[in-house]
Amino acid sequence: MDDGNKRANKEFTLPPTQSVSWIVTSAGTQPLSVTAAWSDPPGPALTTLTNADPVNPMLVNNIDIRVERIGTTNVYLPWVLNPDLTNKTAAARSAAATRGVDNRNNVERVSIASPPAGDYRITVTHSGGLPGNPAPSTQKVSVALGGVTPLAPVISALEKSPTTNEFLLTFVADPGAYFTILTSTNVATPLTNWTNAGSVLAESSTNTAQLTSSAEQRFWLLRRGQ
């Protein structure tokens, strides 16, 4: 598989209760960051306003992110500020952010200032809705990465139809990434001479693409898009 250029920004769709995860590599030479943002639908209408700072979170689709260092028990959650909407103390509101589950904001960020070199698993979860708010729905999420390199895509299976010239290619990759599918009948052919068989978007961690070829013996690879 040809990894091509690395893709730092991605977008995918998550139904309620579903999650996607993928592995990235950090060289340990620069900060690691993962930021998720989404355009949340309108929350519950405020028919009566008795408090300038409503206490209840208004998120309709509660998206959560987390980063785990592979091979360890280290889990990194987003940075969360304490709005202290009940007591409204200056001390609580000016305190430094701490790591925790964020059920209030539609932008979440995990950052590690000095990450140890190694592999990290990023997980983005649609945790559903919050009490008293409209029913959660399928949500499109944008994720921006910093200081990491996604793993090369891996073709995990290739099946040919017994009656047609169609192939079903299954591959594992980071969701939200685009790939060009290249093919050749000779693996020794220079890559510049391989045939472009189309492009595919990785909708999830495991994906499939339907391909057509008249050659029984054919080689395939995925090149990461620009």
N, C-alpha and C positions, 0 to 999 in steps of 0.2 A: 504494500500500500504506500502511496506517495502522500506525505502529509501536507506538502505545499505550504502556502502562507497560513499563518495562525489567525483564527477569527476571535476577536475579543468581545464583539457585541452579538447578541443572539436574541431571538424572539420565538416564543412557542405558546401553545394554548393548553390550559389545564382545566379539566372538569372538576367539580367539587370532590374532595377527599382523595384526589389523585396526586401523584408526585412524580418527578423525574430526577435522576441523579446521574452524574458522570464524574470521571476522574481527570484531574489536571496535575501537572507537574510544576513544582517550584524549584528554581535553582538555588534559592536561599540568598540571592544577591540583591533583591529589591522587595518592597512591601507587597503583600498579597491582598487583593481586594475583590469582593463580589458585591455588586449592587443590583437589587431587583426593584423595578418600578412598574406600576400598572395604573391604568385609568379606571378607577373604581366607579361603579354606578352610584347614583345618588342614594344617600342613606335615608333613614326615616324622616318624614316631614316634621318640623317643630311647630305644632299648632299653638302651643303656649310656651313662652320663654320666661322662666322665672330666675334664670341664672345666666350670667354673661358667658360662663364657661361650662357647657353641658358636660356632665361627668361620664356618661355612657359613650363608649367608642361607637363610631358611625360607619365603620367598614362594612360593606356588603360581602365582598369576597376577601377573605383573610388569607393572604399569601405569606408563607413563612420560609426563610432560608436558613441553612446551617452549613458549616464546613467541618469536615472531620479529617484529621491527619491519619492516613492509612497506616496500620500496624501499631497504632497507639490508642489510648483512650481519650485523646485530646479532641474536644468538640468546641467549636467557636460559633457563638450566636451573634445576632446583630447588636449594635450599640443602641441603647435606649435611654432617653432622658426621662426624668420624673416631672410631669407637668403639675403634680400636686394640686389637682383641680378642687379638692375638698378643703384643705387648710390654706392653700395658696401662700405658703411660707417662702420667703426669699432664699433661705438656706437650702431647701429642697430643690427649688427651681434653678438655682445656680450651681448645684452639685454636678460634678463630672458625670458623663454618661457611663453606664455599666452595661455588661452583656446580659441579654435576656430575650425572652419571646416577645415580639412586638405585635400587639393586637390593635394598634391605634393608627398607624401610619401606612400610607400606600407607597412608601419608599423605604427599603430596608438595606442596610449595608453591614457586611462583615469585613473587617480589615485586620491584618496581622502585620505589625510593623516590621518584625524581624523573623520571618517564618523559617524554621529549619528546612533544609533542602529535602525534597521527597515528594511523594504523591499525596494528593488531597481529594476527598470526595465532596462534591458540591451537591446538595439536595434542595430542590425547590418544591414546596408542598402547597396545594390548595387546601387549607385547613377547614374550609366550609365557611359558614356565616357566624354571626354573633347574635346573642339573644335580643329579641325586640327589633331586629333589623329585617329588611326584605330578604326573601329567600336567596341564597347564593346561586350563582350561575357560572357557566363556563367563562374563563377569564384569560385574555391574552396578556402575557407577561414579557417584559424586556429585561435582559440581564447584561450587565457590563462587567467584564473581567479585567483585572490588572495584575501584572507580575506573575502570570502563569502561562503554561503552554498546554493546550489540549492534547490528549493522546491521539496517535494516528488511528484512523478508522480501521476496523477489523472485519473482513468478510467471514462470517461464521457459517454460512451454508450457501450452496448453489445447486438448484434443482432444475432439471430440464423436463419439459412436458413430453410425455411418451408419444403424443400425436401431432404436436405442432413444433415450430421452431422458436418456441418461447422458453425463456429461462426465468426463474424466480431467485433473485439474489437477496440474501439476508445479511445485514451488516450492523455492527455495533459502533456507535459514535456519540459525540456530544450533541444533545438536542439543540435545534436552532441553527445548525451549521449546514451550509450548502456544499455539495460535492459534484464534480464532473466525473462521469463514468467513462473510462477509457477501455478499449478492447483491442486485442490482437490475436492472431492465430499462432504467433511465435513469440515466446516470452523474451527471446534475445533481441527482438526488434528494438531499435532505439526508441526511447519514449516519445520523441518528437514525431514519430511516424505511427504511433498508435491512433486508432480511430475514435473520435468522440461519439459515444453512444447515448448522450443525453446528460441531464443533470437531475439531482434529487435533493430534496430537503429532508434532513433528519428530524422527523417530528417528535421522536422520543429517543430513548437510549438504544432500543432495538428497532430496526427498520427494514422494510422490504422494497425492492424495486423490480418491476417486470421489464424484461429485456427480450429482444428478438435477434436471432442470428441463424443463418443457414449452415454455419460450421459447427460440427459436433465437438471438435476440440478447439476450445477458445479460452483465452486468458482475459481476466478482468481486473481492473484496479480502480481505486477511488482517489481523486485529487481534490484537496480542499480548495474551495472557491476563494475568490478575491475578497 
